[in-house]
Amino acid sequence: LVVRHGMRSDALAALATDFPPIDDAGTYPIERLQYGPAFEELWKEVQGPAFRSAIERKFGVDLTDHPMMATVRERCQATDGAIHTDSKTKVITVLLYFNESWPHAGGRLRILRSPDDLASFGAEVVPLAGTLLAFRRSEQSFHGHLPFEGHRRMMQIHWVDPKRIERNERKRRTLRWRIKKALRLG
């Protein structure tokens, strides 16, 4: 699902001002960030039942027992954008973009037809302010983008499968898993 121009221009201007200041290319849980009132209002709306219900209807999935997680990102590194399908813990991914302009060829998210060809895409989403991209995570939900380095403002929202998260946590507590990670085998 791609929605372009999904927010009013006055709201976008306020969101640009109130976007969390982030100095590096990291991705941060929204709970750890400071932001202004317009961004706070958007975050409250995203957490509300109307937004979840719209996503549920669009993708034919019940998200009632699926926790929502959100992260925010300000900057992109040239090494970002590798082809992937998102973590198996995620059920639905929603990306909201906040960039006032995007004249760059890189950094445009591509919905791909295969796991190894950025040139074979079904859609290319320009990360302009007010654009929303949502997809159901699967073994075939390949996406990525051409290299870009610089400001690329976005909020990433995910509904996650609590059973998979618990299974991953149990796995991380095993000695075998820790040894494999220490040896970089897994």
C-alpha positions as CSV (number, residue, x, y, z in Angstrom):
1,L,0.0,0.0,0.0
2,V,1.4,3.4,-1.0
3,V,-0.4,6.6,0.0
4,R,1.2,9.8,-1.4
5,H,0.2,13.2,-0.1
6,G,-1.5,11.6,3.0
7,M,-1.1,14.6,5.2
8,R,-2.1,18.2,5.0
9,S,0.7,20.7,4.1
10,D,0.3,22.7,7.3
11,A,0.7,19.4,9.3
12,L,3.8,18.6,7.3
13,A,5.4,21.9,8.1
14,A,4.7,21.5,11.8
15,L,6.1,17.9,11.7
16,A,9.3,19.1,10.0
17,T,9.8,21.5,12.8
18,D,8.9,19.0,15.5
19,F,10.8,16.0,14.1
20,P,13.1,14.4,16.7
21,P,16.7,15.7,16.4
22,I,19.0,12.7,15.7
23,D,22.6,13.3,15.0
24,D,23.7,10.0,13.5
25,A,22.5,7.3,11.2
26,G,21.0,5.1,13.9
27,T,17.4,3.9,14.3
28,Y,15.9,4.8,17.6
29,P,12.8,3.6,19.5
30,I,10.4,6.5,19.6
31,E,10.1,6.2,23.4
32,R,13.8,7.3,23.7
33,L,13.4,10.5,21.7
34,Q,12.4,14.1,22.4
35,Y,10.1,15.7,19.9
36,G,7.7,18.6,19.5
37,P,3.9,18.7,19.8
38,A,3.0,18.0,16.2
39,F,5.1,14.9,16.1
40,E,3.6,13.8,19.5
41,E,0.1,14.3,18.0
42,L,1.0,12.1,15.0
43,W,2.4,9.4,17.3
44,K,-0.8,9.4,19.4
45,E,-2.9,9.1,16.2
46,V,-0.7,6.2,14.9
47,Q,-1.2,4.4,18.2
48,G,-5.0,4.8,18.0
49,P,-7.6,2.2,17.1
50,A,-8.6,4.0,13.8
51,F,-5.1,3.6,12.3
52,R,-4.7,0.0,13.4
53,S,-8.2,-0.8,12.1
54,A,-7.4,0.7,8.7
55,I,-4.3,-1.4,8.4
56,E,-6.2,-4.5,9.5
57,R,-8.8,-4.0,6.9
58,K,-6.3,-3.4,4.1
59,F,-4.3,-6.5,4.9
60,G,-7.0,-8.8,6.2
61,V,-5.2,-9.4,9.5
62,D,-6.3,-9.1,13.1
63,L,-3.6,-7.1,15.0
64,T,-5.3,-7.0,18.3
65,D,-2.8,-9.3,20.1
66,H,0.2,-8.0,18.2
67,P,2.3,-5.3,19.9
68,M,3.2,-2.2,17.9
69,M,6.7,-1.0,17.9
70,A,8.0,2.2,16.3
71,T,11.4,3.6,15.5
72,V,12.6,6.9,14.0
73,R,15.5,7.7,11.7
74,E,17.0,10.9,10.5
75,R,20.1,9.9,8.5
76,C,21.0,7.2,6.0
77,Q,24.4,5.8,5.3
78,A,25.7,4.8,1.9
79,T,25.8,1.2,3.2
80,D,22.1,1.1,4.0
81,G,19.4,-0.2,1.7
82,A,20.5,-3.8,1.2
83,I,17.8,-6.1,-0.1
84,H,15.9,-7.8,2.8
85,T,12.4,-8.9,3.8
86,D,12.4,-7.6,7.4
87,S,12.6,-9.7,10.6
88,K,10.3,-12.8,10.9
89,T,9.0,-11.2,14.1
90,K,7.2,-8.5,12.1
91,V,3.7,-9.0,10.7
92,I,3.1,-5.6,9.1
93,T,5.5,-2.8,8.4
94,V,4.5,0.8,7.9
95,L,6.9,3.6,6.8
96,L,6.1,7.3,7.1
97,Y,8.4,9.7,5.4
98,F,9.1,13.3,6.3
99,N,11.5,14.7,3.7
100,E,10.5,18.0,2.2
101,S,12.1,17.2,-1.1
102,W,13.9,14.3,-2.8
103,P,15.9,15.0,-5.9
104,H,18.2,12.0,-5.3
105,A,18.1,8.7,-7.3
106,G,19.3,6.8,-4.2
107,G,17.3,6.2,-1.1
108,R,14.0,5.6,-3.0
109,L,12.6,2.4,-1.5
110,R,12.0,-0.3,-4.1
111,I,9.5,-3.1,-3.7
112,L,11.4,-5.9,-5.5
113,R,10.5,-9.0,-7.5
114,S,13.6,-11.0,-6.4
115,P,16.1,-11.2,-3.5
116,D,19.1,-10.2,-5.6
117,D,18.2,-7.5,-8.1
118,L,17.5,-3.9,-7.2
119,A,16.8,-3.1,-10.8
120,S,13.8,-5.5,-10.9
121,F,11.1,-3.7,-8.9
122,G,7.4,-3.4,-9.0
123,A,7.3,0.0,-7.3
124,E,9.7,2.7,-6.3
125,V,8.6,4.9,-3.4
126,V,10.1,8.4,-3.2
127,P,10.5,9.2,0.6
128,L,8.7,12.5,0.4
129,A,6.9,14.0,3.4
130,G,3.3,12.7,3.7
131,T,4.1,9.4,1.9
132,L,3.1,6.2,3.7
133,L,4.2,2.7,2.6
134,A,2.7,-0.4,4.2
135,F,3.3,-4.1,3.5
136,R,2.8,-7.5,5.0
137,R,6.1,-9.1,5.8
138,S,6.7,-12.4,4.1
139,E,9.5,-14.5,2.7
140,Q,8.9,-12.7,-0.6
141,S,8.5,-9.1,0.7
142,F,11.9,-8.1,-0.7
143,H,12.8,-4.4,-0.6
144,G,15.8,-2.1,-0.6
145,H,17.2,1.0,-2.2
146,L,20.1,2.3,-4.1
147,P,22.9,3.9,-2.0
148,F,22.2,7.3,-0.4
149,E,24.0,9.2,2.3
150,G,22.4,12.1,4.1
151,H,19.1,13.1,5.7
152,R,16.3,10.6,5.1
153,R,13.6,11.2,7.7
154,M,11.2,8.4,8.5
155,M,9.2,6.6,11.1
156,Q,9.1,2.8,11.0
157,I,6.0,1.2,12.6
158,H,5.7,-2.6,13.0
159,W,3.2,-4.9,14.5
160,V,5.0,-7.9,15.7
161,D,4.2,-11.6,16.4
162,P,4.6,-12.0,20.2
163,K,5.1,-15.8,19.9
164,R,8.1,-15.3,17.6
165,I,9.6,-12.6,19.9
166,E,9.3,-15.0,22.9
167,R,10.8,-17.8,20.9
168,N,13.7,-15.6,19.9
169,E,14.3,-14.5,23.5
170,R,14.4,-18.1,24.6
171,K,16.9,-18.9,21.8
172,R,19.1,-16.0,22.9
173,R,19.3,-17.3,26.4
174,T,20.9,-20.7,25.3
175,L,24.6,-21.3,25.6
176,R,24.8,-22.7,22.0
177,W,23.4,-19.4,20.6
178,R,25.8,-17.3,22.6
179,I,28.8,-19.4,21.4
180,K,27.7,-19.2,17.8
181,K,27.3,-15.5,18.0
182,A,30.7,-15.1,19.7
183,L,32.3,-17.2,16.9
184,R,30.1,-15.4,14.3
185,L,28.7,-18.6,13.0
186,G,25.0,-17.8,13.3
